[in-house]
């Protein structure tokens, strides 16, 4: 996929855009998000079935419009 030079260039661009002082915080947040995602994936596998999202809205049937 990417070579070492492409990754180095990408890291330099990210450092310039985000700022060097914010990089450790950004990496920490990415690690936390990754751990949460892995834990949720393990939990779903342990349940044995995918949890379907529940509907948070109601559907009303509207009467057919009559010819006027």
PyMOL Python script that loads the backbone (N, CA, C, O; Angstrom):
from pymol import cmd

cmd.read_pdbstr("""\
ATOM      1  N   UNK A   1       0.829  -1.181   0.000  1.00  0.00           N
ATOM      2  CA  UNK A   1       0.000   0.000   0.000  1.00  0.00           C
ATOM      3  C   UNK A   1       0.880   1.255   0.000  1.00  0.00           C
ATOM      4  O   UNK A   1       1.132   1.836  -1.055  1.00  0.00           O
ATOM      5  N   UNK A   2       1.339   1.664   1.164  1.00  0.00           N
ATOM      6  CA  UNK A   2       2.170   2.852   1.267  1.00  0.00           C
ATOM      7  C   UNK A   2       3.600   2.443   1.580  1.00  0.00           C
ATOM      8  O   UNK A   2       3.846   1.492   2.322  1.00  0.00           O
ATOM      9  N   UNK A   3       4.526   3.172   1.008  1.00  0.00           N
ATOM     10  CA  UNK A   3       5.921   2.960   1.315  1.00  0.00           C
ATOM     11  C   UNK A   3       6.335   3.835   2.488  1.00  0.00           C
ATOM     12  O   UNK A   3       5.550   4.649   2.974  1.00  0.00           O
ATOM     13  N   UNK A   4       7.537   3.666   2.925  1.00  0.00           N
ATOM     14  CA  UNK A   4       8.046   4.421   4.071  1.00  0.00           C
ATOM     15  C   UNK A   4       8.099   5.917   3.775  1.00  0.00           C
ATOM     16  O   UNK A   4       7.796   6.729   4.649  1.00  0.00           O
ATOM     17  N   UNK A   5       8.475   6.286   2.566  1.00  0.00           N
ATOM     18  CA  UNK A   5       8.575   7.710   2.228  1.00  0.00           C
ATOM     19  C   UNK A   5       7.198   8.379   2.193  1.00  0.00           C
ATOM     20  O   UNK A   5       7.054   9.526   2.616  1.00  0.00           O
ATOM     21  N   UNK A   6       6.188   7.663   1.689  1.00  0.00           N
ATOM     22  CA  UNK A   6       4.840   8.233   1.654  1.00  0.00           C
ATOM     23  C   UNK A   6       4.297   8.444   3.061  1.00  0.00           C
ATOM     24  O   UNK A   6       3.656   9.459   3.334  1.00  0.00           O
ATOM     25  N   UNK A   7       4.548   7.493   3.954  1.00  0.00           N
ATOM     26  CA  UNK A   7       4.094   7.615   5.343  1.00  0.00           C
ATOM     27  C   UNK A   7       4.805   8.774   6.030  1.00  0.00           C
ATOM     28  O   UNK A   7       4.178   9.515   6.789  1.00  0.00           O
ATOM     29  N   UNK A   8       6.097   8.944   5.780  1.00  0.00           N
ATOM     30  CA  UNK A   8       6.844  10.041   6.377  1.00  0.00           C
ATOM     31  C   UNK A   8       6.309  11.390   5.902  1.00  0.00           C
ATOM     32  O   UNK A   8       6.163  12.316   6.701  1.00  0.00           O
ATOM     33  N   UNK A   9       6.022  11.502   4.629  1.00  0.00           N
ATOM     34  CA  UNK A   9       5.468  12.747   4.086  1.00  0.00           C
ATOM     35  C   UNK A   9       4.102  13.020   4.690  1.00  0.00           C
ATOM     36  O   UNK A   9       3.799  14.158   5.047  1.00  0.00           O
ATOM     37  N   UNK A  10       3.284  12.001   4.808  1.00  0.00           N
ATOM     38  CA  UNK A  10       1.960  12.143   5.405  1.00  0.00           C
ATOM     39  C   UNK A  10       2.060  12.607   6.854  1.00  0.00           C
ATOM     40  O   UNK A  10       1.293  13.473   7.274  1.00  0.00           O
ATOM     41  N   UNK A  11       2.985  12.052   7.618  1.00  0.00           N
ATOM     42  CA  UNK A  11       3.172  12.461   9.014  1.00  0.00           C
ATOM     43  C   UNK A  11       3.633  13.907   9.118  1.00  0.00           C
ATOM     44  O   UNK A  11       3.204  14.625  10.022  1.00  0.00           O
ATOM     45  N   UNK A  12       4.491  14.345   8.217  1.00  0.00           N
ATOM     46  CA  UNK A  12       4.951  15.732   8.223  1.00  0.00           C
ATOM     47  C   UNK A  12       3.791  16.676   7.918  1.00  0.00           C
ATOM     48  O   UNK A  12       3.647  17.716   8.560  1.00  0.00           O
ATOM     49  N   UNK A  13       2.979  16.320   6.954  1.00  0.00           N
ATOM     50  CA  UNK A  13       1.831  17.160   6.594  1.00  0.00           C
ATOM     51  C   UNK A  13       0.847  17.226   7.763  1.00  0.00           C
ATOM     52  O   UNK A  13       0.336  18.301   8.077  1.00  0.00           O
ATOM     53  N   UNK A  14       0.580  16.102   8.402  1.00  0.00           N
ATOM     54  CA  UNK A  14      -0.316  16.087   9.554  1.00  0.00           C
ATOM     55  C   UNK A  14       0.250  16.935  10.678  1.00  0.00           C
ATOM     56  O   UNK A  14      -0.494  17.673  11.325  1.00  0.00           O
ATOM     57  N   UNK A  15       1.534  16.848  10.920  1.00  0.00           N
ATOM     58  CA  UNK A  15       2.169  17.646  11.972  1.00  0.00           C
ATOM     59  C   UNK A  15       2.043  19.133  11.673  1.00  0.00           C
ATOM     60  O   UNK A  15       1.820  19.926  12.588  1.00  0.00           O
ATOM     61  N   UNK A  16       2.179  19.525  10.419  1.00  0.00           N
ATOM     62  CA  UNK A  16       2.050  20.925  10.059  1.00  0.00           C
ATOM     63  C   UNK A  16       0.610  21.417  10.191  1.00  0.00           C
ATOM     64  O   UNK A  16       0.368  22.534  10.646  1.00  0.00           O
ATOM     65  N   UNK A  17      -0.337  20.581   9.792  1.00  0.00           N
ATOM     66  CA  UNK A  17      -1.739  20.981   9.826  1.00  0.00           C
ATOM     67  C   UNK A  17      -2.269  21.007  11.258  1.00  0.00           C
ATOM     68  O   UNK A  17      -2.887  21.989  11.669  1.00  0.00           O
ATOM     69  N   UNK A  18      -2.039  19.961  12.004  1.00  0.00           N
ATOM     70  CA  UNK A  18      -2.590  19.831  13.346  1.00  0.00           C
ATOM     71  C   UNK A  18      -1.766  20.619  14.354  1.00  0.00           C
ATOM     72  O   UNK A  18      -2.326  21.228  15.265  1.00  0.00           O
ATOM     73  N   UNK A  19      -0.507  20.616  14.212  1.00  0.00           N
ATOM     74  CA  UNK A  19       0.373  21.269  15.171  1.00  0.00           C
ATOM     75  C   UNK A  19       1.061  20.213  16.015  1.00  0.00           C
ATOM     76  O   UNK A  19       0.448  19.226  16.422  1.00  0.00           O
ATOM     77  N   UNK A  20       2.328  20.429  16.270  1.00  0.00           N
ATOM     78  CA  UNK A  20       3.137  19.433  16.967  1.00  0.00           C
ATOM     79  C   UNK A  20       2.655  19.226  18.400  1.00  0.00           C
ATOM     80  O   UNK A  20       2.733  18.113  18.919  1.00  0.00           O
ATOM     81  N   UNK A  21       2.162  20.277  19.042  1.00  0.00           N
ATOM     82  CA  UNK A  21       1.721  20.159  20.431  1.00  0.00           C
ATOM     83  C   UNK A  21       0.458  19.323  20.573  1.00  0.00           C
ATOM     84  O   UNK A  21       0.232  18.739  21.633  1.00  0.00           O
ATOM     85  N   UNK A  22      -0.370  19.248  19.537  1.00  0.00           N
ATOM     86  CA  UNK A  22      -1.626  18.509  19.598  1.00  0.00           C
ATOM     87  C   UNK A  22      -1.473  17.036  19.201  1.00  0.00           C
ATOM     88  O   UNK A  22      -2.399  16.255  19.417  1.00  0.00           O
ATOM     89  N   UNK A  23      -0.350  16.642  18.636  1.00  0.00           N
ATOM     90  CA  UNK A  23      -0.179  15.274  18.156  1.00  0.00           C
ATOM     91  C   UNK A  23      -0.308  14.214  19.247  1.00  0.00           C
ATOM     92  O   UNK A  23      -0.972  13.205  19.008  1.00  0.00           O
ATOM     93  N   UNK A  24       0.290  14.380  20.438  1.00  0.00           N
ATOM     94  CA  UNK A  24       0.124  13.344  21.465  1.00  0.00           C
ATOM     95  C   UNK A  24      -1.340  13.158  21.885  1.00  0.00           C
ATOM     96  O   UNK A  24      -1.795  12.036  22.106  1.00  0.00           O
ATOM     97  N   UNK A  25      -2.062  14.266  21.991  1.00  0.00           N
ATOM     98  CA  UNK A  25      -3.482  14.181  22.353  1.00  0.00           C
ATOM     99  C   UNK A  25      -4.272  13.487  21.253  1.00  0.00           C
ATOM    100  O   UNK A  25      -5.161  12.684  21.535  1.00  0.00           O
ATOM    101  N   UNK A  26      -3.954  13.792  20.018  1.00  0.00           N
ATOM    102  CA  UNK A  26      -4.624  13.165  18.887  1.00  0.00           C
ATOM    103  C   UNK A  26      -4.362  11.661  18.863  1.00  0.00           C
ATOM    104  O   UNK A  26      -5.279  10.879  18.613  1.00  0.00           O
ATOM    105  N   UNK A  27      -3.131  11.251  19.119  1.00  0.00           N
ATOM    106  CA  UNK A  27      -2.785   9.831  19.144  1.00  0.00           C
ATOM    107  C   UNK A  27      -3.481   9.122  20.303  1.00  0.00           C
ATOM    108  O   UNK A  27      -3.951   7.995  20.145  1.00  0.00           O
ATOM    109  N   UNK A  28      -3.551   9.771  21.462  1.00  0.00           N
ATOM    110  CA  UNK A  28      -4.237   9.193  22.619  1.00  0.00           C
ATOM    111  C   UNK A  28      -5.714   8.966  22.314  1.00  0.00           C
ATOM    112  O   UNK A  28      -6.258   7.903  22.614  1.00  0.00           O
ATOM    113  N   UNK A  29      -6.357   9.961  21.720  1.00  0.00           N
ATOM    114  CA  UNK A  29      -7.775   9.830  21.392  1.00  0.00           C
ATOM    115  C   UNK A  29      -8.016   8.746  20.348  1.00  0.00           C
ATOM    116  O   UNK A  29      -9.016   8.032  20.421  1.00  0.00           O
ATOM    117  N   UNK A  30      -7.117   8.613  19.383  1.00  0.00           N
ATOM    118  CA  UNK A  30      -7.251   7.555  18.377  1.00  0.00           C
ATOM    119  C   UNK A  30      -7.097   6.181  19.027  1.00  0.00           C
ATOM    120  O   UNK A  30      -7.807   5.245  18.658  1.00  0.00           O
ATOM    121  N   UNK A  31      -6.192   6.046  19.976  1.00  0.00           N
ATOM    122  CA  UNK A  31      -6.020   4.782  20.689  1.00  0.00           C
ATOM    123  C   UNK A  31      -7.243   4.419  21.508  1.00  0.00           C
ATOM    124  O   UNK A  31      -7.662   3.262  21.527  1.00  0.00           O
ATOM    125  N   UNK A  32      -7.824   5.414  22.191  1.00  0.00           N
ATOM    126  CA  UNK A  32      -9.038   5.166  22.978  1.00  0.00           C
ATOM    127  C   UNK A  32     -10.179   4.717  22.074  1.00  0.00           C
ATOM    128  O   UNK A  32     -10.901   3.774  22.398  1.00  0.00           O
ATOM    129  N   UNK A  33     -10.339   5.388  20.949  1.00  0.00           N
ATOM    130  CA  UNK A  33     -11.402   5.034  20.011  1.00  0.00           C
ATOM    131  C   UNK A  33     -11.204   3.626  19.471  1.00  0.00           C
ATOM    132  O   UNK A  33     -12.170   2.882  19.301  1.00  0.00           O
ATOM    133  N   UNK A  34      -9.960   3.260  19.201  1.00  0.00           N
ATOM    134  CA  UNK A  34      -9.664   1.918  18.701  1.00  0.00           C
ATOM    135  C   UNK A  34      -9.995   0.853  19.747  1.00  0.00           C
ATOM    136  O   UNK A  34     -10.566  -0.186  19.416  1.00  0.00           O
ATOM    137  N   UNK A  35      -9.637   1.109  21.004  1.00  0.00           N
ATOM    138  CA  UNK A  35      -9.944   0.145  22.069  1.00  0.00           C
ATOM    139  C   UNK A  35     -11.451  -0.010  22.259  1.00  0.00           C
ATOM    140  O   UNK A  35     -11.935  -1.123  22.460  1.00  0.00           O
ATOM    141  N   UNK A  36     -12.187   1.082  22.198  1.00  0.00           N
ATOM    142  CA  UNK A  36     -13.642   1.014  22.340  1.00  0.00           C
ATOM    143  C   UNK A  36     -14.244   0.220  21.192  1.00  0.00           C
ATOM    144  O   UNK A  36     -15.127  -0.610  21.408  1.00  0.00           O
ATOM    145  N   UNK A  37     -13.778   0.466  19.976  1.00  0.00           N
ATOM    146  CA  UNK A  37     -14.287  -0.250  18.809  1.00  0.00           C
ATOM    147  C   UNK A  37     -14.025  -1.752  18.920  1.00  0.00           C
ATOM    148  O   UNK A  37     -14.905  -2.559  18.618  1.00  0.00           O
ATOM    149  N   UNK A  38     -12.824  -2.129  19.349  1.00  0.00           N
ATOM    150  CA  UNK A  38     -12.492  -3.546  19.509  1.00  0.00           C
ATOM    151  C   UNK A  38     -13.338  -4.194  20.588  1.00  0.00           C
ATOM    152  O   UNK A  38     -13.789  -5.327  20.421  1.00  0.00           O
ATOM    153  N   UNK A  39     -13.564  -3.487  21.705  1.00  0.00           N
ATOM    154  CA  UNK A  39     -14.378  -4.036  22.793  1.00  0.00           C
ATOM    155  C   UNK A  39     -15.817  -4.245  22.335  1.00  0.00           C
ATOM    156  O   UNK A  39     -16.430  -5.261  22.660  1.00  0.00           O
ATOM    157  N   UNK A  40     -16.353  -3.298  21.590  1.00  0.00           N
ATOM    158  CA  UNK A  40     -17.725  -3.440  21.092  1.00  0.00           C
ATOM    159  C   UNK A  40     -17.823  -4.599  20.097  1.00  0.00           C
ATOM    160  O   UNK A  40     -18.812  -5.332  20.102  1.00  0.00           O
ATOM    161  N   UNK A  41     -16.821  -4.770  19.254  1.00  0.00           N
ATOM    162  CA  UNK A  41     -16.838  -5.870  18.288  1.00  0.00           C
ATOM    163  C   UNK A  41     -16.788  -7.212  19.018  1.00  0.00           C
ATOM    164  O   UNK A  41     -17.492  -8.149  18.640  1.00  0.00           O
ATOM    165  N   UNK A  42     -15.951  -7.311  20.075  1.00  0.00           N
ATOM    166  CA  UNK A  42     -15.886  -8.550  20.858  1.00  0.00           C
ATOM    167  C   UNK A  42     -17.215  -8.828  21.545  1.00  0.00           C
ATOM    168  O   UNK A  42     -17.653  -9.976  21.613  1.00  0.00           O
ATOM    169  N   UNK A  43     -17.853  -7.787  22.053  1.00  0.00           N
ATOM    170  CA  UNK A  43     -19.132  -7.950  22.742  1.00  0.00           C
ATOM    171  C   UNK A  43     -20.213  -8.435  21.784  1.00  0.00           C
ATOM    172  O   UNK A  43     -21.032  -9.281  22.143  1.00  0.00           O
ATOM    173  N   UNK A  44     -20.214  -7.901  20.570  1.00  0.00           N
ATOM    174  CA  UNK A  44     -21.205  -8.332  19.583  1.00  0.00           C
ATOM    175  C   UNK A  44     -20.985  -9.783  19.203  1.00  0.00           C
ATOM    176  O   UNK A  44     -21.951 -10.523  19.022  1.00  0.00           O
ATOM    177  N   UNK A  45     -19.725 -10.210  19.076  1.00  0.00           N
ATOM    178  CA  UNK A  45     -19.444 -11.609  18.759  1.00  0.00           C
ATOM    179  C   UNK A  45     -19.869 -12.509  19.907  1.00  0.00           C
ATOM    180  O   UNK A  45     -20.364 -13.613  19.679  1.00  0.00           O
ATOM    181  N   UNK A  46     -19.681 -12.051  21.135  1.00  0.00           N
ATOM    182  CA  UNK A  46     -20.049 -12.851  22.300  1.00  0.00           C
ATOM    183  C   UNK A  46     -21.563 -13.016  22.408  1.00  0.00           C
ATOM    184  O   UNK A  46     -22.041 -14.050  22.873  1.00  0.00           O
ATOM    185  N   UNK A  47     -22.310 -12.019  21.988  1.00  0.00           N
ATOM    186  CA  UNK A  47     -23.768 -12.106  22.033  1.00  0.00           C
ATOM    187  C   UNK A  47     -24.290 -13.136  21.040  1.00  0.00           C
ATOM    188  O   UNK A  47     -25.364 -13.703  21.244  1.00  0.00           O
ATOM    189  N   UNK A  48     -23.560 -13.379  19.995  1.00  0.00           N
ATOM    190  CA  UNK A  48     -23.948 -14.400  19.026  1.00  0.00           C
ATOM    191  C   UNK A  48     -24.824 -13.871  17.906  1.00  0.00           C
ATOM    192  O   UNK A  48     -24.947 -14.523  16.869  1.00  0.00           O
ATOM    193  N   UNK A  49     -25.422 -12.733  18.081  1.00  0.00           N
ATOM    194  CA  UNK A  49     -26.276 -12.179  17.045  1.00  0.00           C
ATOM    195  C   UNK A  49     -26.084 -10.673  17.007  1.00  0.00           C
ATOM    196  O   UNK A  49     -25.754 -10.036  18.008  1.00  0.00           O
ATOM    197  N   UNK A  50     -26.297 -10.139  15.848  1.00  0.00           N
ATOM    198  CA  UNK A  50     -26.188  -8.683  15.735  1.00  0.00           C
ATOM    199  C   UNK A  50     -27.369  -8.029  16.416  1.00  0.00           C
ATOM    200  O   UNK A  50     -28.511  -8.469  16.280  1.00  0.00           O
ATOM    201  N   UNK A  51     -27.080  -6.983  17.142  1.00  0.00           N
ATOM    202  CA  UNK A  51     -28.154  -6.218  17.761  1.00  0.00           C
ATOM    203  C   UNK A  51     -28.688  -5.254  16.713  1.00  0.00           C
ATOM    204  O   UNK A  51     -27.940  -4.468  16.132  1.00  0.00           O
ATOM    205  N   UNK A  52     -29.985  -5.325  16.483  1.00  0.00           N
ATOM    206  CA  UNK A  52     -30.606  -4.431  15.529  1.00  0.00           C
ATOM    207  C   UNK A  52     -30.994  -3.146  16.244  1.00  0.00           C
ATOM    208  O   UNK A  52     -31.503  -3.200  17.364  1.00  0.00           O
ATOM    209  N   UNK A  53     -30.769  -2.013  15.636  1.00  0.00           N
ATOM    210  CA  UNK A  53     -31.162  -0.762  16.282  1.00  0.00           C
ATOM    211  C   UNK A  53     -32.678  -0.669  16.381  1.00  0.00           C
ATOM    212  O   UNK A  53     -33.404  -1.108  15.488  1.00  0.00           O
ATOM    213  N   UNK A  54     -33.134  -0.099  17.464  1.00  0.00           N
ATOM    214  CA  UNK A  54     -34.569   0.047  17.641  1.00  0.00           C
ATOM    215  C   UNK A  54     -35.015   1.356  17.010  1.00  0.00           C
ATOM    216  O   UNK A  54     -34.270   2.336  16.976  1.00  0.00           O
ATOM    217  N   UNK A  55     -36.232   1.351  16.517  1.00  0.00           N
ATOM    218  CA  UNK A  55     -36.770   2.547  15.879  1.00  0.00           C
ATOM    219  C   UNK A  55     -37.091   3.586  16.936  1.00  0.00           C
ATOM    220  O   UNK A  55     -37.649   3.263  17.984  1.00  0.00           O
ATOM    221  N   UNK A  56     -36.743   4.819  16.665  1.00  0.00           N
ATOM    222  CA  UNK A  56     -37.029   5.895  17.607  1.00  0.00           C
ATOM    223  C   UNK A  56     -38.090   6.833  17.049  1.00  0.00           C
ATOM    224  O   UNK A  56     -38.220   7.974  17.492  1.00  0.00           O
ATOM    225  N   UNK A  57     -38.830   6.352  16.095  1.00  0.00           N
ATOM    226  CA  UNK A  57     -39.867   7.170  15.497  1.00  0.00           C
ATOM    227  C   UNK A  57     -41.089   6.306  15.264  1.00  0.00           C
ATOM    228  O   UNK A  57     -41.000   5.078  15.278  1.00  0.00           O
ATOM    229  N   UNK A  58     -42.223   6.938  15.050  1.00  0.00           N
ATOM    230  CA  UNK A  58     -43.445   6.203  14.760  1.00  0.00           C
ATOM    231  C   UNK A  58     -43.891   6.543  13.350  1.00  0.00           C
ATOM    232  O   UNK A  58     -43.670   7.648  12.855  1.00  0.00           O
ATOM    233  N   UNK A  59     -44.515   5.581  12.727  1.00  0.00           N
ATOM    234  CA  UNK A  59     -45.008   5.773  11.369  1.00  0.00           C
ATOM    235  C   UNK A  59     -46.520   5.866  11.439  1.00  0.00           C
ATOM    236  O   UNK A  59     -47.185   4.961  11.942  1.00  0.00           O
ATOM    237  N   UNK A  60     -47.050   6.947  10.938  1.00  0.00           N
ATOM    238  CA  UNK A  60     -48.498   7.127  10.910  1.00  0.00           C
ATOM    239  C   UNK A  60     -48.999   6.869   9.511  1.00  0.00           C
ATOM    240  O   UNK A  60     -48.393   7.285   8.523  1.00  0.00           O
ATOM    241  N   UNK A  61     -50.106   6.181   9.447  1.00  0.00           N
ATOM    242  CA  UNK A  61     -50.714   5.973   8.134  1.00  0.00           C
ATOM    243  C   UNK A  61     -51.616   7.162   7.857  1.00  0.00           C
ATOM    244  O   UNK A  61     -52.395   7.580   8.714  1.00  0.00           O
ATOM    245  N   UNK A  62     -51.504   7.688   6.678  1.00  0.00           N
ATOM    246  CA  UNK A  62     -52.350   8.809   6.295  1.00  0.00           C
ATOM    247  C   UNK A  62     -53.471   8.281   5.408  1.00  0.00           C
ATOM    248  O   UNK A  62     -53.243   7.423   4.555  1.00  0.00           O
ATOM    249  N   UNK A  63     -54.669   8.789   5.608  1.00  0.00           N
ATOM    250  CA  UNK A  63     -55.778   8.316   4.762  1.00  0.00           C
ATOM    251  C   UNK A  63     -55.548   8.730   3.314  1.00  0.00           C
ATOM    252  O   UNK A  63     -54.963   9.776   3.035  1.00  0.00           O
ATOM    253  N   UNK A  64     -56.013   7.899   2.413  1.00  0.00           N
ATOM    254  CA  UNK A  64     -55.860   8.202   0.988  1.00  0.00           C
ATOM    255  C   UNK A  64     -56.651   9.457   0.667  1.00  0.00           C
ATOM    256  O   UNK A  64     -57.765   9.639   1.159  1.00  0.00           O
ATOM    257  N   UNK A  65     -56.085  10.308  -0.145  1.00  0.00           N
ATOM    258  CA  UNK A  65     -56.794  11.545  -0.491  1.00  0.00           C
ATOM    259  C   UNK A  65     -57.965  11.221  -1.413  1.00  0.00           C
ATOM    260  O   UNK A  65     -57.867  10.409  -2.333  1.00  0.00           O
ATOM    261  N   UNK A  66     -59.071  11.891  -1.123  1.00  0.00           N
ATOM    262  CA  UNK A  66     -60.287  11.647  -1.919  1.00  0.00           C
ATOM    263  C   UNK A  66     -60.327  12.602  -3.095  1.00  0.00           C
ATOM    264  O   UNK A  66     -59.773  13.700  -3.033  1.00  0.00           O
ATOM    265  N   UNK A  67     -60.972  12.190  -4.148  1.00  0.00           N
ATOM    266  CA  UNK A  67     -61.121  13.076  -5.306  1.00  0.00           C
ATOM    267  C   UNK A  67     -62.009  14.242  -4.921  1.00  0.00           C
ATOM    268  O   UNK A  67     -63.079  14.035  -4.349  1.00  0.00           O
ATOM    269  N   UNK A  68     -61.604  15.421  -5.210  1.00  0.00           N
ATOM    270  CA  UNK A  68     -62.377  16.616  -4.836  1.00  0.00           C
ATOM    271  C   UNK A  68     -63.111  17.182  -6.001  1.00  0.00           C
ATOM    272  O   UNK A  68     -63.809  18.186  -5.862  1.00  0.00           O
TER     273      UNK A  68
END
""", "prot")
cmd.dss("prot")
cmd.show_as("cartoon", "prot")
cmd.util.cbc("prot")
cmd.orient("prot")
